[in-house]
Amino acid sequence: MRIQDRHRVEGGRERMTLVPESLDDLWHLQYVLEPGDLVGGDTTRRIQRNDDQMRDTGGEREHMYVTIRVEEVEFHKFSNRLRVAGTIEDCSREDQLGLHHTLNVEERDEITVEKRFKPDQEERLQEAVEATENPDVAIATVEEGQAHIHTVEQYGTEEYARFTGTTGKGEFSRSREELFAELTDALSRLDVDAIILAGPGFTKKDALSYIEEEAPEITDQITMVDTSGVGDRGVHEVLKRGAVEDVQAETRIAEEAELIDELTKRIASGAKASYGPENVAEATEFGAVETLLILDNRLRTERSGEGEWDIDADEVITQVEQQGGDVVVFSGEFDPGQQLSNLGGIAALLRYRLE
């Protein structure tokens, strides 16, 4: 995500100009935008033209910039777009004001968003921005005599390092261990969440054995993938197979699974845990919440005014943050989120046990 501009406007609201740069960014925006927000962007709209000289043919599409008051937001991951629907508040044609329109937001589309941004929405946007600036996945491809490291960016991949040299016998030969050592050292210095180790044959397995021996702290980050080539060719194979998306999803699932496992363990033993909206709200009032767990689609429903909770979810989130607690918004797409849903969509790890 790229934030082009942000400034305060009347009524304590803030206007941001945003450029989503990936499918993940569109997914994040689904949980930032909500009914009542103002969203503006370039679009085309079918305009009816009925006059004596032109027979109505269903209208012609006209390019315009519109600002709509949001009524509904839908993320369509299979068509790579976010649909933002509402009524037109402002545009270049007065005859279109008040009519219904849908903005189809895709990657690289610039939009303006005007609203009161809630703390967790600010945090979600910041996560999306940081994901653009800091790669969280590296692809290392290795075969006899050469190794390459590519970082995965929002736009694609970039070569971070390459190590080449002959192996075998002879005056200028290099040992496999020397090549593996350079690869291991470079991977250890990368600030990433996951590493995909790929390549043909058994060389990558030998490289993994070396890494396990010399840098065990990064071993858990590594996933192996078979490819027929290395370098750009090997990276292309990794991307084509969807391995990057898989490990990114697994990384998020692992973080959420660790929290939900700790929660269920505490619940089973009657320890420092709480779940369900009323119980969590009570724990928050006592300042006992260390980590708040809340489901993204449940939070969205409550904010829309269509929820069933008797508590104010935003008030709970704000209180927890003011008390120095952490707030983790779970994805409903993964199993940990589904487990949280079974517990009412909201739970908390507590600082101390409540009687």
N, C-alpha and C positions, 0 to 999 in steps of 0.2 A: 504494500500500500504506500502511496506517496501523498503526503499532505502538502498541497501547493500553497495554501493560504489559510489563515484562521484569524478571526477577529470578533470582538463583541459587537452585538447589535442591540437594538432597543428591547426592553423587557427582560433583561438578564439572560437573553439567549446568545448563542454563539453560531457564527456561520463559518463552515469549513469547506474548502475546495479540495476534493479528494479524487485520486486517480487509482482505481483498483488495477493491480498489475498481474493478477493471477486468479485462478478459480477459487483458491483459498480466500482471497480478499473479498470476492463476491459473497462467499459463504459467511465471512465475518460481518459484512454489511447487513446481512439478513437479520442479525441480532442487535444491530445498532439503530437501524431505522424502525420507526413505530408510528402508529396512527397519530396524526396531528402535526408531524414534522413537515417542513417545507423542503422539497427536493427539486432542483432544477437541472436541466440538461438539454443537449441538442437532440432533436427528434424530427420525425416527419409525421404529418397528420393529413388524413384524407379530408379535403374540403369540398363540400357540395357546391356545384356551380349550375344554377338554373337561370337562364335568361332567354330572350327571344332568339338570340343567335346560336345558342349552344344547347343541344339536347342533353338532359341529365344522363351521364354515363356512370353514375355511382361515385363521382367525385375524383379529383386529382390530388396526388400527394404533394404536400408543400413542406419545405424545410422550415423549421422555426425552433426557437429556444423557448421552452415552457418551464414554469415552476408550478408544481402540483402540491396540494395538501394531501399527505399520504393517508390512504385508507387500508391498503393491503400490500404486503410484501411477500413474494414467493421466490425461492431459489430453485432454479432449474439447472441442476448440475449436468444433465445429459445434453442440454442445448447451450451450455456455457453462458448463461445469462441470469440476471436478477431482474424480475419483473416488479416494478413499483407502480402501483395503481392509485389513482385519486382524482380529485377535481382540480381543474386548471385555475390557479390563483393569479398568474401573470403570464402574458405572452405578447407577441407583437400584433396579434389580431384581437381586438376587443370582442368580436362576435364569438370568440371561442371561450371566453371567460365563464367559469362555472360548469363547463362541460367535463365529462369524464375522459380521462386519458391514461394510457399506460406507458411508462418509460421502460424500455428494454436496455438495461445497463450491462455492457459487456466489458471484457478486459481492455484496458487503455482508454476507456471512456471517462471524460472528466465530468464530474457532477458537483453541485453545491448542496450542502446540507445545512439547514438552519434549525436548531432545536436547543433544548437544555440537555446537554450531554451528562449522563449519569456516570458515577465513578467506574463501574465495571465496563461501561461502553467506551470510556476513555482508555481503559486498560486494554480492551480488546483491540482498539485501533492502534495503540502503541505496540502491541504484540505483532500486528500485521506489518507495521512500519519496520520493526526490528527484523522480522523475517525477510524483508527485502534487502536490508543492509548486511545482515550477517547470515551466511550460509549455515544451514544446520545439518546438511548431509554431504558427505564426500564419497566419491567413487574412486577407488584405487584399482587399477588394472595392472596385472603383472604376468610376465612370461620369462623364459630364459633370456637373460641379457638386458631386459628393460622393464621399467615400471613407470607408471604415470598416475598422477593424482589430479582429479577434477573436482571442483566444488560445484554444488547445485545451487544456482541462483534462481530468482523468480523468472528471469528471461530465458534461461537455458543453463548451459554449463560453461565453466571457464577452467582452463588448465592452470593448476596451481603449481605443479612441479613435475619434472620428468628426470629419470635417472636411466642412463644407458651405458653400455659397455659390453665387451665380449666376455664370455665365460668359457671355461674349459682350460686347456693347457696353452702355454706360450708365455712369452715375456710380458705381453700387455694384457693378459687375461685377468679377470677380476673374479674373486670368489663369490658364490651365491650369497654367502653371509654378509659380504660387504654391500651388495645391492639391497638385501633385506634390511640391513642396519640403517641405510639412508632412508628407505621407505618408512621404517618404523619411527625413526626420529622425526620425519616430516609429519606423519600422522599424529604423533604425540603432541605436536605443537599446534595442531588445528583445533579450533574451538567449535566442535560440531557435536551433534547429538547422536549421529549414526554414521557408520562407515560401511559401504558396500565393497567387498573385496572380490574382484572378478578376474577372469582370464581363462585361457584354455589349459587343459591337462592338469597335472598335479602340482605345478609350481606354486599356485596360489595357496594350496594346502600346506606346502612347506613354508611359505611365507607366514601363514597364520601360526604355524607351530613356533616359528622364530618370535613372532609378536607376543604370543602367549608366554614365552620364556622371558623376553626382555622388557615388555611393556604390558604386564597383565592388567593394568588399570584401564586400558582401552579395549580389552578383549570382548567385554560384554556389548560393546557398541557395534561389533562387526557381524555382518551377514554375508555369506558367500553365495555367489551367482556364477554359473558356468556361461562363458562366452567364447566365441571362436576367434576373437581378436582382442587387441589391447589398444590403448590410446583412444582417439576419437571413435574408431570403429567399435571398440569394446563398450564405450560409454553409450553409443547409439543403441547397442543391443540391450544394455541394462535399462535404458529409458523406454525402449519399445516394449519390454516385458512388464513394465509398470512396477519395477522393483523399488524405485524411489518412493512412489506413492505408498507402497506397502510398508516400508520401514518408517516413513513419517507417521502413518496411521498407527503403526505398532508402538512408536515412541509415545504418542499421546495416550494410547490405550494403556500402556505400561504405567504412566504417571497417574492416570485416573484409577487404574486397577489397584495400585498400591494404596491409594487413599481409601477406596471402597473396602479393600481387604482389612485395613486397620479399623475402619468403622464397624464392620460386621464382627470383627474379633472383640471389639470393646462392647458391642451390644450383647454378644453372647455371654460375656463374663460380667455384665452389669457394671462396666467401668465407665470412664469419662466419655460419654457419647450421648447424642440426642438426635431424634429424627421426627419428621412431621412438622408442619408449619407452626402450630401452637406451641409445641415443646421447644422448638428452636428459637422462637420469638421470646419465650420465657427465659431461656438460657442467655440470650442476648441482653435482656434487661438486667441480668445479674453480672454482665461483663465476663461471662465464662467461656465464650466461644473463641477457640484458638484458630480453627479452620472451618469456614462455612462452605458446604458443598451444595450447589444448586443446579438444577437441570435447565439447559438453555431454552428448550421449547416451553417448559413450564413457566419460566421467568417471563418469556414473551407473552404468553397467554394472560398471566396476571397483570402485566403492564397494559394490556389492551383493554382491560376492564371486563373481560369475559371469563376470568378465573373463578375458582371456588374457594380460595383461601380467605380466611377472616383476618388476615394480617396484611400489612403493607410490605411487600417484598423489598422495595427500594429502601424503606426505612430501616429494615433489618440489615441490609447490606451496608448502608451508611454507618449504622451504629457499630457493626463489627469492625469496619475499617478505622473508625475513630478510636476504637478500643485497642487498636494494634493487631487485630486478627487478620488472617488471610481469607480471601474469597476466591474459590475455584468454581468456574462455570463449566459443568460437564456437558459433553456432546451427547445428545440423545441417539446418535447414530451407532454408538459403540455399546458393547455389553455392560461396562461399568455404569454408563448412563441409564441403561435399562434397569440395572439393579437399584440405582438411586430412585428411579421412577417407582419401583415397587415399595419404596420406603416413604413415598409421599412427595418425591421430587425435591426435597430439601432435608439436609441433615447437618450435623456439626460434630467435630472433634473438640472436646472441651478441655479447658485448662485444669479443671477440678470437677469432681463428681457433685451433682446436685441431688439432694435427698428428695 
